[in-house]
Amino acid sequence: MGNKRKFLFFYLTTGAGHISTARVMKDCILKNNPDAEIVMINGFDNKNFLGKLIFETGYYFSTNFLGGLYSLTYDLAQSRFFQKMMLYTIAPHTIKYIKKVIEEEQPTDIVNFHFALTPFLKKVLRSTDRKINMTVMVTDPFTVPRCWFYEKTMNYFVYSQEAKEIGIKLKVPAENITIVPFALNPKYQEKFTAEDVVALKKKHGYDLNKKILLMIGGGDGLPGAIDIINKCIRKKADFAVAVICGKDKVKKDYLEMVKKANPQLDLHVYGFVNYLDELVKLCDCVVMKAGPATLVEVLTCKKPVIISRYIHNQEKGNMQFAVRNKVGYFIQKPEKIYDKVEELLDDKDFDIKMAKRFAALDIDVDTDKTAKLLLSY
């Protein structure tokens, strides 16, 4: 493969999807080329106050607490003029910082995992005499925001034909867009048996005779989780409930009190965990938001999902993919979610039905293909 390869992976902390994809790709490249060097770079340094305010803090609050504001911002961001104005405000500092990083690190390759950084990376690379391979990895699988394809001459990796067609409509040459497998954490690709599920239930303290509902909300917990649990209490649910609260300590503390006050409910409360794959494998049904990484992880483990929320337009395609393939449902009201969970878990033919549907589900998660493609440049 010639000289030693050194990759810079650029990301932003707007949601978990960008950095989690970068981490998966890092491990996969090192698996295929142990001599490669990979450096993870947050595209905004600590002095980039405006960039962090707009793309990190603003994203966090608008998606978790101010959905209407995010919807408005998302729609405005489809405008080329709005995109230019947004980038213009943070361009001087961001370009200076990225240029400094590239000069210091001297990479052979750059992989970008966030659309906001692409114009700045392109501008910096134009000013250097060194040949550096540049790839943009689009982390939205289906309904891809137009801003991902802001630059027409980049080399893009996408997850679906739908995503590729969006890029082509936006005047990106078809040969510049390559469809690659989903970047999936290998832990979710490991095969597991019924005996493995029993072992995991024992390990994590679950009743072997109960079905298990798992609720996942990403790093900030699942909206509506408390309402669903309250209905579980009122209806005297005979299934166990596991809730991942992530970084939402207030919700975790509250649910711990609910657990103590209602011992009849088999409730398991977690904060941030590094063994989510085990909880997914031992459960029977998952209630979640429509984040792409978590959705693919859950579906790869052949667990049906109830999607309670998706980010305006951006995650709509993720929800539609699950519903279209009959391995998921889109239900927003907590009361209706509980009813669907009860219906699914009480269905004696549940496992047989789901097995048939998942057998027909085609998700390519051979991330080695993507790593080898990057290493072939």
N, C-alpha and C positions, 0 to 999 in steps of 0.2 A: 504493500500500500504506500510505499515511498517513505517520505519523512514522517516523523511523529506528528500525529494529529492533535491539535489543541482546539477545543470547542469553547466558545462563550455562549452560555444559555441565558438570554435576556428574558425577564419576566416582570410583571407587576403584581402586587398583592391585592388585586381586585377579584375577590372570590377565591376559592381554593382550586378551581379547575386549571388555571394557568400553571401554577407552580407544581401541582401534583403531576401534571403531564410532563413537565420538564424533569421532574425527579425520576419518573418511570423511564423516560428516554435516556437519561444519564446512566441509569443502571443497565439498560439494555445495550447501549453503545459499549460500555466497559466490559460487559459480558462477551461481546463479539470482538472487541479489540482492547485487551487489558492494558496495552501500552498507551492508549489515548489519555489525554488530560481534559477534564471538563470543569469549567469554572462557572458557578451560578452567579448571575449579576442582576440585582434589582435595578431596573432602568432609571429609577429616580433615587438619587442619593438623598441623605437627610436634609440637605440644604434646599432641595427642590420643593419648597413649601406649597407653592401654587399647584404643581403637578400632583402632589400627594392629596391636596385638598380636593381637587377636581376628580381625579381618577380613583383614589383609594378611599378617603374619608367620605367623599360625596357618593361614591358607588355603594359603600356599606350602608349608609343611612337611607338612601333613596330606595334600595332594594329591600331592606328589612323593615323600614318604618314609614317611608313616604312613597308608596307605589305609584301614586299619581304623578309625582315629580319625576320619577325614573321614566315613566311612560312618555312624558313630555320631552325629556332630555333625549331619550332613545329616538323618538320620531324626528326631532330637530337634527340629531346627529346623522341622519340619512342624507342631509343636505351637504353637498360639497363645500358650499360657502361656510356653513357652520363648522365643518371639520377644519377648514383652513384657519378660521378665526380661533378655534380652540387650541390648535397646535401652535399658532403664532404666539400666543401668550406665554407658552412655556418653552419655546424653541431655543432661545439663546443659552439658557442655563443647561438644558438637557443635552443639546448638541456638544457643548463644551465638556460636560461630564463624560458622555459616551466616547468622545474622541480621546480623552485622557485615558479611559479604561482600555480602549483598543491599542493605544500606543504603548501602554505599560504591559499588557498581556501578550501582545503579538500573536493573535490567534490565526489558525489556518481556516477555521470555520466559525460561522455565527448562526445560531438557530434562535429565532425570535418567537416568543409565545404570547405576545400581546400586541394587538393592532396599533395601539397608540405610539409604540416605539418604532414602527416600520419607517415612517418618513425621516426620522432623525438618523436611524442607522443607515439608510440609503444615502443621505446627504454626507455623512461622515465617510462612508466607504468610497464615495466619488472623489473625495479629497486625498485619498491615500494611493500610493503607487503599488502597494502590496496586493497580491491576488488573494482575496478572502472569499470563500464560498458562503453564500447567504441564503438561508431558507426561512420562510415564515410558516409556522405550524399553526393552522387554524383550529382552535380548540372548541368552537361551536360546531356540532356535527351536521345539523340540518338547516335550520333557519339562521343563516349567517348574516350578521349585520354588514351593511355595505362598507363600513369603515375598515373592515379587514382587507378589502381590495382597493384601498386608497391609492396605492402605487401599482401601476399596471405592468411593470417590467420585473417584478420580483418572482422568485421561485416559490410556489405555494404547495403545501401538503394539506389535503382536506380529507375528511372521513367518509364522504358520501357523494354520489352522483348529483344529488340535489345541491350540495354546496358548490360543486364544480360548475354547475349550470348558472348559479348566481354569479360566480366570478366571470364567466364567459359573457353574461349579459352586461356586466360592468366593464367590458372591453379588455379584460385580461386574456391574452392569447391562451387557447386551450392547452398548448404544449407546455405552458408555464404552471399548469395545475395538475398535480398528481394525487390520485386517490390512494390513501394508505390505510392500513388497519388501525383500529382504535388503540390508543396508547393505554394499555390496561396493566395495573399492578399485577405481577405474576401470582401473588397470593390468591387472587380470585380465579385464576386459571387452573389451579390445582384441583384435580378430580377428588370427590369425596363420596363416601358410601353412607348407607343408613347407620352402619356401625360407627362411623366417624361422627355422625350427628349425635348419637347417643353419648359418645365420649365427650363431645363439646358441651352438651347439656350438663353432664356431670361436673365437668371442669368449672362451669360458670354458675352452678347452683340452681338449675332449672328442674322442675318436675318432669320426669320422663314421660308421663302420661298426658301432658297438656300440650295443646297447640300454642304457638308463640307468635304474637304480633310484635314487630319491630318498627319503631318510629325514628326516622333519621331526618335531621334538618340541616346537614352541613355543619360548619363551624359555629353557627349562631342559633342552633336549635330549630325545632319545627313549629311554625305558627299554628295555633289551634290544638297543640298537643294536650294542654290542660283540659280543654273542653271535651276532648275525646276520652281522656281518662275519667273525667267526672261521669260521663255516660257509662263507662265500663263499671264504675262503682254503683250507679243507680240500677243498671241492668244485671248486676251480680255476674259479670262475665266469668265464664269457666275456663278461659284461656289466659295464659300469662302475657304480660305486657312489658316490653323493654323500650326505654326511651333514651336516646342519645341527645344530651343537651349541649354538647360542644362547649363553647366558651361562655355560654349563658349561665353563669353561676347563680343568678337570682332564681331562674327557673329550676335549676337543679336543687337548690336548697328548699324551694317551695314543694317540689315533688317528693323530696325526702320526708317532709312533714306529712304530706298526703299519705305516703306509704305507711308511716307510723300510726296515723289516725285511722287507716283502713286496712288492717292486716288481712282481711278476707280477700283483698285483691292481690294477686301474685304480681306485684310490680317491681321492676328492676330499673334503677335509675343510674345513668352514667354521665360523666362529664365528657371531656375529650378522651378518646381511646385510640390505641395503636393496634388494636386487634378487632377492628370492625369486621374484617373478613370472617372471623369466627362467629360473630353474632349474626351476620347475614346467613351463613351456612346452617346455623342451628334453628333459624326461625322458619315460619311457614308463609308469612305475608309481610309486606313492607309498606308503610305509609311514609311518603317522602315528598320533597320538592323535586323539581325536574332538572336538577343539575346534571350535566352530561356525564361526568366521570362516575358519580355515584350510581346513576341509572344503569350505565353499562356494566358496572361491577355487580349490581344486584341481579340484572337479567342474565349475566354470564353464569351466575350461581343458580339460575333457574328458579328464581323466586318471583311470584307475581307482585305487582306494585299498584298501590293506589296513590295517584299524584294529587296532592291537595293544592298545589300552587306552582306556577311557572313564571319566570321573569318575562315581562311584557315582550311579546314577539320573539325575543332572543332564544327562549327555551321552549317556545311553542312547538317546534318541530320534534323536540325530544319527547314531549307528552304525546304528540300525534303518532310517533313511531311505536310507543308502547301500546296505545289504544288500537292502532291499526292492526297490529300483530296479535291482538287479543291476549296479551300478557299483562295488560295494565288497564286502569280505569282513571278517569279524571273526575274527581268529586271534591268540591270545595267546602261544603258545610260539614262541620264536625259530627253532627247527628247522623247525617247520611253516610259519612265515612264509617262510623261505628256499625251501622246497619249492613253495609257491604262486607265489612270484616266478618261480622257474625254469619252472614250468608255464606261466605267463602269457606270459613273454617268449620261450619256445620255440614257442608256438602260432603256426603260420603264418597262421591266420585271426584272430589276436588283434585287429588293427586294424579289420577288418571287423565283428567281433562288437561291439567297444566303440563303434564309430561308430553302429551301430543302437540300442544301449542309450542312448547319450547323446542321440540324436535324439529319443527318447521321454521324456527327463528334462525336467521343467518346473520351472525355478527362476527366479522373477522377481527380477531384480537391478537394476531401473530405479529407482535411488535418487533420481533427480530427482523422482519422484512423492512420495516422503516429504518431501523438502525443500519442495516446493511446498505440500504439505499443512500443514506447520509455518508457512510464510510466509502462509498464508491466514487464520490465526487473528487 
